[in-house]
Amino acid sequence: MSISFDPRLSPAAPAGLTAAAAEVGRIMHGLESALGTCGVTVLGRASAAELAGIVRTAFDPAARGEVNRILAPPQPTAANRSVATNTRTERVSPVKSWLIG
């Protein structure tokens, strides 16, 4: 699911770019909470690289393997395997899309 925001249409009428970004953040947080009450789990917000990968594979399905390889988390090497832990991090970038599962 992808959502676009037009700050000019917001009831808060943000004055500048900083205020508009803050308003989008508030709206997204509220939307995430509302989706949770509907039984939808928000896994995190897509990064810019993930969005680029989604668009790339939509227009070039043959590139899916390459895109998945580029977006895959780094694999632990023998040198750092003993200290490898769960590397999952929460996405907090102010992107206009979510990964929903």
Helices and strands as residue ranges (DSSP letters): G 7-9, H 17-37, E 42-45, H 48-59, G 61-63, H 64-71, G 81-83, E 98-100
